[in-house]
């Protein structure tokens, strides 16, 4: 009997260890079951959640200091969700402002400037 019960208990524990933890519903202890989320990070998450529920991953990443795309992906892989949704890196990429480009214009304006000086 014990030989049968022990493997079942281990299997049940393994299934619950990767159960989804929704950031909008989880307690501090539940958040800390996610690898990489400790007391400090879970506290920041809960403080931001008091201001209002997280709409989606980009909202959570923008509001919680210390969470970027890398951490968001790791937390999601360990079972963290936002409103039941898993992390999709393309959501963050589409919400970033366009990067400033230091490229020179493709049109050579130096000749026009020289002509204007004459």
N, C-alpha and C positions, 0 to 999 in steps of 0.2 A: 504494500500500500504506500509506504513512504517513498519507495523507489519510483512510483508512478507520480506521486504528488509533487516531489521535488522538481522534476523537469517541467511540469506544468506551471509551477510557480515562477520558475526562471523564464519561461516563455511569456508568461503574463507580464512580468516585470520588463522584459525586453520590448514588448509592444507598447507599454505605457511610457517607457523612457523616450520614445520618439513620437509621442502624441503631440499634436499641434497645440501650441500655446499662443493664444491671440493676445496681442499687446493691449487691446482695448478692454479685455476682460480679466486678465491674469493678475494674481496677487504678486507681491514682491518675491515670495518664496517660489512661486511658479516660474516667474521670469528668470530667477537664478538657476533654474534647472537647465537652461540653455547654456551650452558651452561658450565661454567668453563674456557672459553677463554676470557681473558680480554685484555686490551691494551698492557701489557707487553708480554704475550704469543703470541698474534697475531703479535706483532712486531718481535719477534724471528722467528716466522714462515715465515714472509715475508722476513726477512733478509736472511734466509737460502734458500728461494725460488729464490732470486736474483742470487744465486750461481749456480742454476740449478733446474729444476723441480724435484719433488719427484717422484721416480719410483714406490714405493709401501709403505705400512705401515711400514715395518722394516726400510726402508731408512729414512722415516720421523721421526720415533722414535729415530733412531741413531743420526740424525742430529740436532734435536730441543731439546735443554736442557730443562728439566722439564717434558718431556713426557715419561712415561713408559707404560707398558702394561695396568695398571689400568686406567690411563687418556685416553689412546688411545681407550679403550673400551667404556668409558663414552662419549667421544667426538663422536664416531661413532654412539652410541645409540641416540645421539641428532642430527644426520644428517651429520656429517663430513665424507667426502670420500677422498680417494687418487686415482686419475685417475679413478674416478667413482666406485671404489671398496670399499666395506664395510670392517670393521676390522675383522680379523680372528686371535684369540690368538695363534693358532698353528703355524702361520707364524713366529711369534717372537720366539717361543720356538725352532723351528727348526734352527733358525739362531744364537742361543746362542752357545758360545763355551762350550765344555764339562766341567762340574764342576770338580774341583780338588778333588780327593778323599784322605782322610786320613786313609783309611783302610790299615791294614797290609796285606802283601802278603799272599796268601792262602798256600803257601809252606813254611815249617819251614826251614829257612836257617841257624838257629843258630847252628845246628849240623854240617853243612858243614863248617861253619866258625871255629868252635872248632877243627875240623879235620884238617883244613888247618894250624892252628897255631902249631900243633904237628909236 
